Amino acid sequence: MLQGRAGRLRSDYHVEIAEHGLAELAVRVRGRADDRIELNDHIRLNGTVDQTQLETLMAHGLTSDQAIELVISGMLRTAPTGSA
């Protein structure tokens, strides 16, 4: 939405991604004055994180949750953006 006013806009995306799947969510909205825009993206990765990577990170002092978060963050940073 790039013309006019958003007014009140609420967007909730719930995406489930299978192993080896890919999802790209993109929203472009222009708000001004007293427009209220609320965007919520929820992505569930339904696959496995490589156990060897987790064990290596945990051997360096990370907890299991920290190791998983680091691996997923790295995957998200290296995912193709599709931008022109």
MMTF fields as JSON, N, C-alpha, C and O atoms, coordinates in Angstrom:
{
  "mmtfVersion": "1.0.0",
  "mmtfProducer": "UNKNOWN",
  "numBonds": 335,
  "numAtoms": 336,
  "numGroups": 84,
  "numChains": 1,
  "numModels": 1,
  "chainsPerModel": [1],
  "groupsPerChain": [84],
  "chainIdList": ["A"],
  "bondAtomList": [4, 2, 8, 6, 12, 10, 16, 14, 20, 18, 24, 22, 28, 26, 32, 30, 36, 34, 40, 38, 44, 42, 48, 46, 52, 50, 56, 54, 60, 58, 64, 62, 68, 66, 72, 70, 76, 74, 80, 78, 84, 82, 88, 86, 92, 90, 96, 94, 100, 98, 104, 102, 108, 106, 112, 110, 116, 114, 120, 118, 124, 122, 128, 126, 132, 130, 136, 134, 140, 138, 144, 142, 148, 146, 152, 150, 156, 154, 160, 158, 164, 162, 168, 166, 172, 170, 176, 174, 180, 178, 184, 182, 188, 186, 192, 190, 196, 194, 200, 198, 204, 202, 208, 206, 212, 210, 216, 214, 220, 218, 224, 222, 228, 226, 232, 230, 236, 234, 240, 238, 244, 242, 248, 246, 252, 250, 256, 254, 260, 258, 264, 262, 268, 266, 272, 270, 276, 274, 280, 278, 284, 282, 288, 286, 292, 290, 296, 294, 300, 298, 304, 302, 308, 306, 312, 310, 316, 314, 320, 318, 324, 322, 328, 326, 332, 330],
  "bondOrderList": [1, 1, 1, 1, 1, 1, 1, 1, 1, 1, 1, 1, 1, 1, 1, 1, 1, 1, 1, 1, 1, 1, 1, 1, 1, 1, 1, 1, 1, 1, 1, 1, 1, 1, 1, 1, 1, 1, 1, 1, 1, 1, 1, 1, 1, 1, 1, 1, 1, 1, 1, 1, 1, 1, 1, 1, 1, 1, 1, 1, 1, 1, 1, 1, 1, 1, 1, 1, 1, 1, 1, 1, 1, 1, 1, 1, 1, 1, 1, 1, 1, 1, 1],
  "groupList": [{"groupName": "MET", "atomNameList": ["N", "CA", "C", "O"], "elementList": ["N", "C", "C", "O"], "formalChargeList": [0, 0, 0, 0], "bondAtomList": [1, 0, 2, 1, 3, 2], "bondOrderList": [1, 1, 2], "singleLetterCode": "M", "chemCompType": "L-PEPTIDE LINKING"}, {"groupName": "LEU", "atomNameList": ["N", "CA", "C", "O"], "elementList": ["N", "C", "C", "O"], "formalChargeList": [0, 0, 0, 0], "bondAtomList": [1, 0, 2, 1, 3, 2], "bondOrderList": [1, 1, 2], "singleLetterCode": "L", "chemCompType": "L-PEPTIDE LINKING"}, {"groupName": "GLN", "atomNameList": ["N", "CA", "C", "O"], "elementList": ["N", "C", "C", "O"], "formalChargeList": [0, 0, 0, 0], "bondAtomList": [1, 0, 2, 1, 3, 2], "bondOrderList": [1, 1, 2], "singleLetterCode": "Q", "chemCompType": "L-PEPTIDE LINKING"}, {"groupName": "GLY", "atomNameList": ["N", "CA", "C", "O"], "elementList": ["N", "C", "C", "O"], "formalChargeList": [0, 0, 0, 0], "bondAtomList": [1, 0, 2, 1, 3, 2], "bondOrderList": [1, 1, 2], "singleLetterCode": "G", "chemCompType": "PEPTIDE LINKING"}, {"groupName": "ARG", "atomNameList": ["N", "CA", "C", "O"], "elementList": ["N", "C", "C", "O"], "formalChargeList": [0, 0, 0, 0], "bondAtomList": [1, 0, 2, 1, 3, 2], "bondOrderList": [1, 1, 2], "singleLetterCode": "R", "chemCompType": "L-PEPTIDE LINKING"}, {"groupName": "ALA", "atomNameList": ["N", "CA", "C", "O"], "elementList": ["N", "C", "C", "O"], "formalChargeList": [0, 0, 0, 0], "bondAtomList": [1, 0, 2, 1, 3, 2], "bondOrderList": [1, 1, 2], "singleLetterCode": "A", "chemCompType": "L-PEPTIDE LINKING"}, {"groupName": "SER", "atomNameList": ["N", "CA", "C", "O"], "elementList": ["N", "C", "C", "O"], "formalChargeList": [0, 0, 0, 0], "bondAtomList": [1, 0, 2, 1, 3, 2], "bondOrderList": [1, 1, 2], "singleLetterCode": "S", "chemCompType": "L-PEPTIDE LINKING"}, {"groupName": "ASP", "atomNameList": ["N", "CA", "C", "O"], "elementList": ["N", "C", "C", "O"], "formalChargeList": [0, 0, 0, 0], "bondAtomList": [1, 0, 2, 1, 3, 2], "bondOrderList": [1, 1, 2], "singleLetterCode": "D", "chemCompType": "L-PEPTIDE LINKING"}, {"groupName": "TYR", "atomNameList": ["N", "CA", "C", "O"], "elementList": ["N", "C", "C", "O"], "formalChargeList": [0, 0, 0, 0], "bondAtomList": [1, 0, 2, 1, 3, 2], "bondOrderList": [1, 1, 2], "singleLetterCode": "Y", "chemCompType": "L-PEPTIDE LINKING"}, {"groupName": "HIS", "atomNameList": ["N", "CA", "C", "O"], "elementList": ["N", "C", "C", "O"], "formalChargeList": [0, 0, 0, 0], "bondAtomList": [1, 0, 2, 1, 3, 2], "bondOrderList": [1, 1, 2], "singleLetterCode": "H", "chemCompType": "L-PEPTIDE LINKING"}, {"groupName": "VAL", "atomNameList": ["N", "CA", "C", "O"], "elementList": ["N", "C", "C", "O"], "formalChargeList": [0, 0, 0, 0], "bondAtomList": [1, 0, 2, 1, 3, 2], "bondOrderList": [1, 1, 2], "singleLetterCode": "V", "chemCompType": "L-PEPTIDE LINKING"}, {"groupName": "GLU", "atomNameList": ["N", "CA", "C", "O"], "elementList": ["N", "C", "C", "O"], "formalChargeList": [0, 0, 0, 0], "bondAtomList": [1, 0, 2, 1, 3, 2], "bondOrderList": [1, 1, 2], "singleLetterCode": "E", "chemCompType": "L-PEPTIDE LINKING"}, {"groupName": "ILE", "atomNameList": ["N", "CA", "C", "O"], "elementList": ["N", "C", "C", "O"], "formalChargeList": [0, 0, 0, 0], "bondAtomList": [1, 0, 2, 1, 3, 2], "bondOrderList": [1, 1, 2], "singleLetterCode": "I", "chemCompType": "L-PEPTIDE LINKING"}, {"groupName": "ASN", "atomNameList": ["N", "CA", "C", "O"], "elementList": ["N", "C", "C", "O"], "formalChargeList": [0, 0, 0, 0], "bondAtomList": [1, 0, 2, 1, 3, 2], "bondOrderList": [1, 1, 2], "singleLetterCode": "N", "chemCompType": "L-PEPTIDE LINKING"}, {"groupName": "THR", "atomNameList": ["N", "CA", "C", "O"], "elementList": ["N", "C", "C", "O"], "formalChargeList": [0, 0, 0, 0], "bondAtomList": [1, 0, 2, 1, 3, 2], "bondOrderList": [1, 1, 2], "singleLetterCode": "T", "chemCompType": "L-PEPTIDE LINKING"}, {"groupName": "PRO", "atomNameList": ["N", "CA", "C", "O"], "elementList": ["N", "C", "C", "O"], "formalChargeList": [0, 0, 0, 0], "bondAtomList": [1, 0, 2, 1, 3, 2], "bondOrderList": [1, 1, 2], "singleLetterCode": "P", "chemCompType": "L-PEPTIDE LINKING"}],
  "groupTypeList": [0, 1, 2, 3, 4, 5, 3, 4, 1, 4, 6, 7, 8, 9, 10, 11, 12, 5, 11, 9, 3, 1, 5, 11, 1, 5, 10, 4, 10, 4, 3, 4, 5, 7, 7, 4, 12, 11, 1, 13, 7, 9, 12, 4, 1, 13, 3, 14, 10, 7, 2, 14, 2, 1, 11, 14, 1, 0, 5, 9, 3, 1, 14, 6, 7, 2, 5, 12, 11, 1, 10, 12, 6, 3, 0, 1, 4, 14, 5, 15, 14, 3, 6, 5],
  "groupIdList": [1, 2, 3, 4, 5, 6, 7, 8, 9, 10, 11, 12, 13, 14, 15, 16, 17, 18, 19, 20, 21, 22, 23, 24, 25, 26, 27, 28, 29, 30, 31, 32, 33, 34, 35, 36, 37, 38, 39, 40, 41, 42, 43, 44, 45, 46, 47, 48, 49, 50, 51, 52, 53, 54, 55, 56, 57, 58, 59, 60, 61, 62, 63, 64, 65, 66, 67, 68, 69, 70, 71, 72, 73, 74, 75, 76, 77, 78, 79, 80, 81, 82, 83, 84],
  "secStructList": [7, 7, 1, 1, 7, 7, 7, 3, 3, 3, 3, 3, 3, 3, 3, 3, 3, 3, 6, 6, 7, 7, 7, 7, 7, 7, 7, 7, 7, 7, 7, 7, 6, 6, 7, 3, 3, 3, 3, 3, 3, 3, 3, 3, 3, 3, 1, 7, 7, 7, 2, 2, 2, 2, 2, 2, 2, 2, 2, 6, 6, 7, 7, 2, 2, 2, 2, 2, 2, 2, 2, 2, 2, 2, 2, 2, 2, 2, 1, 7, 7, 7, 7, 7],
  "xCoordList": [0.854, 0.0, 0.903, 1.524, 0.972, 1.877, 1.153, 1.787, -0.16, -0.927, -2.063, -2.519, -2.5, -3.584, -3.094, -1.9, -4.04, -3.7, -3.998, -4.948, -3.184, -3.383, -4.538, -5.246, -4.73, -5.756, -5.355, -4.316, -6.168, -5.825, -5.568, -6.452, -4.362, -3.986, -3.311, -2.358, -3.814, -3.185, -3.0, -3.93, -1.789, -1.467, -0.8, 0.198, -1.351, -0.788, -0.516, -1.445, 0.755, 1.14, 1.597, 2.42, 1.074, 1.519, 1.946, 1.124, 3.242, 3.793, 4.485, 5.258, 4.202, 4.895, 5.751, 5.257, 7.03, 7.963, 8.47, 8.995, 8.304, 8.792, 10.312, 10.915, 10.906, 12.347, 12.735, 12.087, 13.786, 14.29, 13.35, 13.514, 12.372, 11.445, 12.002, 13.056, 11.289, 11.713, 10.484, 9.466, 10.571, 9.485, 10.081, 11.128, 9.411, 9.825, 8.578, 7.614, 8.603, 7.482, 7.93, 8.964, 7.158, 7.503, 6.236, 5.211, 6.327, 5.197, 5.715, 6.731, 5.009, 5.358, 4.093, 3.095, 4.165, 3.034, 3.557, 4.568, 2.888, 3.256, 2.207, 1.009, 2.686, 1.8, 2.176, 3.326, 1.193, 1.477, 0.412, -0.629, 0.705, -0.208, -0.635, 0.217, -1.924, -2.414, -2.737, -3.508, -2.161, -2.331, -1.771, -0.8, -2.387, -1.899, -1.626, -2.53, -0.375, 0.049, 0.693, 1.624, 0.192, 0.734, 0.981, 0.057, 2.242, 2.634, 3.212, 4.114, 2.706, 3.19, 3.473, 2.575, 4.719, 5.121, 5.54, 6.378, 4.963, 5.302, 5.703, 4.9, 6.937, 7.44, 7.917, 8.732, 7.403, 7.827, 8.619, 8.123, 9.859, 10.713, 10.534, 10.97, 9.907, 9.651, 10.686, 10.391, 11.859, 12.937, 13.953, 13.726, 15.03, 16.067, 17.238, 17.556, 17.863, 19.113, 20.22, 20.117, 21.259, 22.349, 22.935, 23.417, 22.888, 23.345, 24.829, 25.24, 25.636, 27.077, 27.34, 28.2, 26.6, 26.754, 26.395, 27.11, 25.292, 24.87, 25.916, 26.264, 26.411, 27.4, 28.68, 29.285, 29.095, 30.296, 30.103, 30.983, 28.941, 28.672, 28.544, 29.012, 27.913, 27.761, 29.115, 29.321, 30.024, 31.375, 32.131, 33.082, 31.698, 32.313, 31.576, 31.833, 30.666, 30.049, 28.631, 28.065, 28.036, 26.666, 25.686, 25.968, 24.549, 23.489, 22.847, 23.092, 22.039, 21.352, 20.489, 20.512, 19.722, 18.864, 19.687, 19.314, 20.815, 21.67, 22.256, 22.338, 22.661, 23.235, 22.201, 22.508, 20.99, 19.92, 19.623, 19.485, 19.522, 19.251, 20.346, 20.055, 21.591, 22.711, 22.672, 22.89, 22.397, 22.321, 21.188, 21.373, 20.028, 18.875, 19.127, 18.787, 19.715, 20.043, 20.979, 20.812, 21.962, 22.885, 22.174, 22.475, 21.225, 20.462, 19.631, 19.528, 19.046, 18.205, 19.046, 18.604, 20.258, 21.129, 21.622, 21.852, 21.79, 22.321, 21.239, 21.551, 19.972, 18.879, 18.784, 19.022, 18.438, 18.289, 17.134, 16.096, 17.325, 16.31, 15.362, 14.242, 15.765, 14.903, 14.741, 13.88, 15.561, 15.444, 16.076, 17.021, 15.527, 16.035, 17.028, 17.565],
  "yCoordList": [-1.162, 0.0, 1.228, 1.548, 1.902, 3.041, 4.345, 5.399, 4.296, 5.512, 5.609, 4.599, 6.796, 7.007, 6.866, 6.986, 6.606, 6.46, 5.057, 4.418, 4.598, 3.263, 3.247, 2.246, 4.344, 4.357, 3.384, 3.554, 2.373, 1.312, 0.041, -0.451, -0.481, -1.679, -2.645, -2.295, -3.851, -4.906, -6.114, -6.55, -6.642, -7.789, -8.852, -8.582, -10.053, -11.186, -12.308, -12.871, -12.635, -13.749, -14.892, -14.7, -16.064, -17.272, -18.245, -18.711, -18.546, -19.381, -20.59, -20.46, -21.763, -22.982, -23.432, -23.568, -23.659, -24.019, -25.437, -25.743, -26.29, -27.662, -27.671, -26.691, -28.793, -28.94, -28.667, -29.152, -27.895, -27.473, -26.484, -26.205, -25.953, -24.988, -23.58, -23.341, -22.66, -21.267, -20.386, -20.68, -19.322, -18.351, -16.958, -16.688, -16.094, -14.691, -13.849, -13.94, -13.037, -12.157, -10.723, -10.302, -9.979, -8.584, -7.739, -8.083, -6.643, -5.729, -4.316, -3.926, -3.55, -2.132, -1.317, -1.431, -0.508, 0.327, 1.697, 1.814, 2.719, 4.083, 4.594, 4.592, 5.026, 5.582, 7.022, 7.428, 7.782, 9.162, 9.641, 9.011, 10.761, 11.387, 10.372, 9.821, 10.115, 9.232, 7.822, 7.105, 7.421, 6.049, 5.092, 5.402, 3.954, 2.931, 1.665, 1.088, 1.247, 0.091, -0.915, -0.584, -2.134, -3.2, -4.427, -4.972, -4.851, -6.007, -7.077, -6.801, -8.285, -9.406, -10.575, -11.061, -11.034, -12.179, -13.302, -13.106, -14.464, -15.637, -16.741, -17.174, -17.192, -18.227, -19.405, -19.25, -20.579, -21.796, -22.642, -23.01, -22.941, -23.776, -25.227, -25.608, -26.022, -27.426, -28.306, -28.967, -28.309, -29.113, -29.346, -29.011, -29.899, -30.172, -29.234, -28.847, -28.881, -28.123, -29.167, -30.108, -29.002, -29.969, -30.201, -29.267, -31.439, -31.795, -31.51, -31.108, -31.714, -31.458, -29.981, -29.634, -29.103, -27.665, -27.322, -26.567, -27.875, -27.592, -28.055, -27.32, -29.262, -29.79, -28.964, -28.749, -28.499, -27.67, -26.358, -25.925, -25.722, -24.451, -24.648, -23.822, -25.738, -26.008, -26.328, -26.031, -26.921, -27.187, -25.891, -25.858, -24.818, -23.504, -22.684, -21.49, -23.322, -22.666, -22.154, -21.58, -22.341, -21.887, -22.922, -24.12, -22.464, -23.391, -23.922, -23.399, -24.947, -25.514, -24.462, -24.348, -23.689, -22.641, -21.568, -21.112, -21.162, -20.151, -20.665, -19.93, -21.932, -22.524, -22.582, -22.24, -23.008, -23.071, -21.689, -21.511, -20.702, -19.325, -18.805, -18.139, -19.102, -18.652, -19.284, -18.601, -20.58, -21.267, -20.693, -20.42, -20.513, -19.98, -18.545, -18.172, -17.736, -16.354, -16.327, -15.509, -17.218, -17.308, -17.714, -17.196, -18.644, -19.07, -17.911, -17.737, -17.131, -16.013, -14.907, -14.269, -14.687, -13.642, -14.031, -13.158, -15.33, -15.755, -16.146, -16.515, -16.072, -16.43, -15.395, -14.211, -15.825, -14.863, -13.919, -14.328, -12.65, -11.64, -11.396, -10.934, -11.689, -11.475, -10.019, -9.672, -9.153, -7.727, -7.418, -8.073, -6.413, -6.031, -4.905, -4.445],
  "zCoordList": [0.0, 0.0, 0.0, 1.013, -1.115, -1.22, -1.53, -1.576, -1.742, -2.005, -0.995, -0.459, -0.751, 0.201, 1.624, 1.9, 2.538, 3.957, 4.425, 3.974, 5.324, 5.87, 6.865, 6.982, 7.575, 8.622, 9.711, 10.348, 9.926, 10.881, 10.084, 9.382, 10.195, 9.473, 10.425, 11.12, 10.444, 11.248, 10.34, 9.661, 10.341, 9.504, 10.366, 11.034, 10.349, 11.081, 10.097, 9.517, 9.907, 9.058, 9.943, 10.838, 9.7, 10.381, 9.29, 8.5, 9.257, 8.191, 8.805, 9.754, 8.258, 8.654, 7.473, 6.354, 7.731, 6.669, 6.92, 7.991, 5.921, 6.023, 5.862, 5.424, 6.225, 6.074, 4.623, 3.696, 4.438, 3.128, 2.439, 1.252, 3.167, 2.59, 2.656, 3.244, 2.05, 1.997, 2.072, 1.445, 2.822, 2.889, 2.831, 3.421, 2.126, 2.069, 2.289, 1.529, 3.322, 3.632, 3.411, 3.931, 2.646, 2.38, 2.441, 1.852, 3.156, 3.272, 3.067, 3.643, 2.243, 2.065, 2.328, 1.616, 3.351, 3.734, 4.103, 4.796, 3.653, 4.027, 5.016, 4.735, 6.167, 7.173, 7.45, 7.279, 7.88, 8.267, 9.239, 9.423, 9.845, 10.814, 11.87, 12.565, 12.004, 13.061, 12.56, 13.198, 11.434, 10.958, 12.009, 12.699, 12.111, 13.048, 12.249, 11.644, 12.256, 11.476, 12.42, 13.154, 12.394, 13.239, 12.363, 11.759, 12.306, 11.501, 12.407, 13.198, 12.302, 13.106, 12.192, 11.505, 12.174, 11.368, 12.302, 13.183, 12.112, 12.916, 11.953, 11.126, 12.06, 11.163, 11.996, 12.906, 11.677, 12.371, 11.379, 10.314, 11.754, 10.922, 11.357, 12.443, 10.528, 10.849, 10.165, 9.17, 10.686, 10.118, 11.202, 12.364, 10.838, 11.839, 11.628, 10.503, 12.719, 12.694, 12.802, 13.589, 12.026, 11.977, 13.375, 14.016, 13.831, 15.179, 15.377, 16.466, 14.342, 14.446, 14.702, 15.512, 14.011, 14.245, 15.682, 16.342, 16.167, 17.54, 18.544, 19.468, 18.365, 19.303, 19.299, 20.349, 18.12, 18.025, 18.77, 19.513, 18.568, 19.252, 20.763, 21.547, 21.159, 22.582, 23.228, 24.404, 22.479, 22.993, 23.247, 24.028, 22.575, 22.783, 23.846, 23.999, 24.574, 25.721, 25.528, 26.458, 24.357, 24.156, 24.688, 24.671, 25.153, 25.533, 24.254, 23.166, 24.388, 23.233, 22.542, 21.316, 23.327, 22.753, 22.041, 20.96, 22.652, 22.022, 20.71, 19.726, 20.705, 19.498, 18.376, 17.233, 18.689, 17.684, 17.147, 15.936, 18.033, 17.609, 16.687, 15.694, 17.004, 16.181, 14.789, 13.788, 14.728, 13.433, 12.587, 11.401, 13.189, 12.446, 12.014, 10.891, 12.882, 12.508, 11.31, 10.406, 11.303, 10.175, 8.902, 7.827, 9.013, 7.838, 7.29, 6.075, 8.173, 7.733, 7.08, 6.124, 7.6, 7.016, 5.634, 4.797, 5.375, 4.096, 3.096, 1.964, 3.498, 2.585, 1.474, 1.713, 0.259, -0.843, -0.557, -0.036, -0.903, -0.611, -1.758, -1.537, -2.963, -4.117, -4.48, -5.29, -3.889, -4.191, -5.547, -5.984, -6.181, -7.514, -7.393, -8.401]
}
